[in-house]
Amino acid sequence: MINIPRGTQDILPSETKKWRYIEAKLDELMELYNYEEIRTPIFESTELFARGVGDSTDVVQKEMYTFKDKGDRSITLRPEGTAAVVRSYIENKMQGLPNQPIKLYYNGPMFRYERKQKGRYRQFTQFGVEAIGAENPSIDAEILAMVMHIYQSFGLKHLKLVINSIGDIDSRKEYNEALVKHFEPVIGDFCKDCQARLHTNPMRILDCKIDKDKESVKTAPRITEYLNANSKTYFEEVKQHLNDLDIEYEEDPNLVRGLDYYTHTAFELMIDNPNYEGAITTLCGGGRYNGLLELLDGPSQTGIGFALSIERLLMALEEEGIELDVDHDFDLFIVTMGQEADRYAVKLLNDLRQNGVKADKDYMERKVKGQMKQADRLNAKYTVVIGDQELAEKNINVKNMETGESERIDLNELVNYFRN
């Protein structure tokens, strides 16, 4: 037997309705905020992620699915969405469009070779938002408000928004130098990844899951001490907008995010539910990326965005005991008795479906009792039984499965009965 690849999942029919519900709701919310959908290829040039995500990140060094195509080009299955969206923005010269900033969202599969654990898959579905072309604290606040709106719209209540400023490029450079100086004397006590990051991306040491409890991490310089005047002002204005919107947040100076392109605002949204032992799970994260477009040979534009995992959203809903308002109703099940009735039902079904009625019939040659059980399993609102007598008299009983009441109508009027 051939099994599913490790780190992937089959989303069975019993679950796909939940996925469609979530995706439809996300589409509706994006219309409210005036964001438009973009679809990029599932695979891109490896160079895009090496440059855009960063050579020193775990994503590029350890997690990408990379291969050579038949033209001997290095191709990578996309591990995240931002770099591809920015590539498309540059390639299609979106900076020249009249409506600015460019507000985009995407939803699709991403691929990372990660250790399998709850809420993490090697193929996962990521929904993300990018606003490119405006460096303004108010759009940072819009993105943060949108994040809260999304999760609250699904009924989640135990949410914690954590924010930080990584500062502009100059502030970040000065801070990195301070971190190198701080960690250099003790770096031999850290994991191999942190040792490799010391001179390439020292901020990632603060984000290390292995060494996070080391004393030198706790006493490390804080980015807030190295923010220049411009960075401080920008961050204060973002926070003021959040205060005006009554959005609660918590500042965490060690929040640096995992990708190289972040500057200024960085954030994560966590679920903090005391009902399951105070567990805190990161639901989504993002931030501002000033300089990413230039890094990818684009114009000197700035952007901000975030990404969330649909799988993690579903996990959070399950842990909170929230049932989605998914439509499981089915309009009509046709019960047939005899070969002529079954033949008639084939055409009748087609007419019903052409007129927007969700309908089905038996295909397993079940007895009447078995067909009625199938109607129950489908949660059918109504049933009709068609046999030789009904065909001869051209009359039929329409039974309401919830009340048990029946109404007798002309068989030729059945389609209009349900259409109306």
Disulfide bonds with the S-S distance in Angstrom:
none
